[in-house]
């Protein structure tokens, strides 16, 4: 499998569990062999939403091949924006679970 660089996208604002959600998704994807870039690692806690989103979008479009979505009940305008941009640029956008399923299928096909 060609190692893809996945941008991890999900609800942060108003999600009290966002740190856990992102940590679990990050671990699952890296164990599967993906390189993962998380907004939690590239934004400073002191930044406001606009500054963080501008930086995240820059990283998404310049350093990533695809997007991994953390599914959640929380509405996230930032995640929706990231997905929209990625889709318009022709980047694959899948849930974390779908990326893991792809990795499992690829392992079975090559194993």
N, C-alpha and C positions, 0 to 999 in steps of 0.2 A: 504494500500500500504506500502510495506517495504521501508523505507527511503533509498534512494540510495545516495551515495556521488558521485557527478558529477564533473569532471574536465572540466572547461570551456576553450575551445580552439578556437582561431580565429586569424585573421590577426592583428598584432600590428605594425610591421615595415612597413613604407610607407603608413599606414592607418591614415589619419588625424583625423578620427572619432572613433578611437579605444576605447577611454575612454567612450564615449557615448554608443557604441555598446556593450561593456562589461557590463556597468551599467544596461542597459535595459535588456539584457539577464539574468544577475544575479538576478535582481528583479523578472522577470517572473518565473524563475525556483524556487526561494526560496518561492514565494507566492504559487507555486504548491506543496510545501512540500519537495522539494529536498534540501539536503545540498550541497552547491556549493563551490568549491575551484577555485579561479581565479588567474591566473598568476600575475595580477595587485596587488594582495594582498600578494603574497609570494616572489616577486622579488623586489630588491632595484632599484630605478631609476638610481643609479650610476653603476650598473652592466652592463657589456657588454653582447652581445647576447649569447656567449658561456656559460658564467657563469649562466645566467638566464635559458637557455635551460637545462643545466645539473641539476639545482635545480628543474625545472619544471618536468622533466622526473622522477626524484627521487620521487617527491610528487605524480605524476600520478600513478606510479607503486606500491607505498607503502601505499597510503592513499585513493585512489579512487576506485570506483567500475565500473565506466563507463565514457564516454566522451560525452559532449554536444558541438556540433560544431556551431559556429556563422558563418552563410553563408555570404560571402562577394565577391565583385568583385576583391579584392586585393589578390595577390598571397602571400602565407605564407609558407615558407619552414619549419618554426617551427611547425605550425599547421599540416602540412603534415607529419612531423616526429612523432608528438604526436599521430596522427591517426594511422599511420603505426604500431607503437609500441603497442598501445592499441589493434588493430585488431589482431596482431600476438600473443598477450597474451590472446586472447579470451574475451576481454572486449567489452561490447556493445558500439557502436559508432553511435550516431544519432544526427540530427540537434536539435537545441533548440526547434524548432517548433514541431518536432516529439516527443520529451520528453513531451511537454505540451499536445499534442494530446493524448499520452498514459495516462497522468494524468486525462484528461477529460473523456476518455473511462472508466478508472478504477472507477472514481466517479459515472458514470452512471450505471456501473455494480453493484456497491455496494450500490447505493442509491435508 
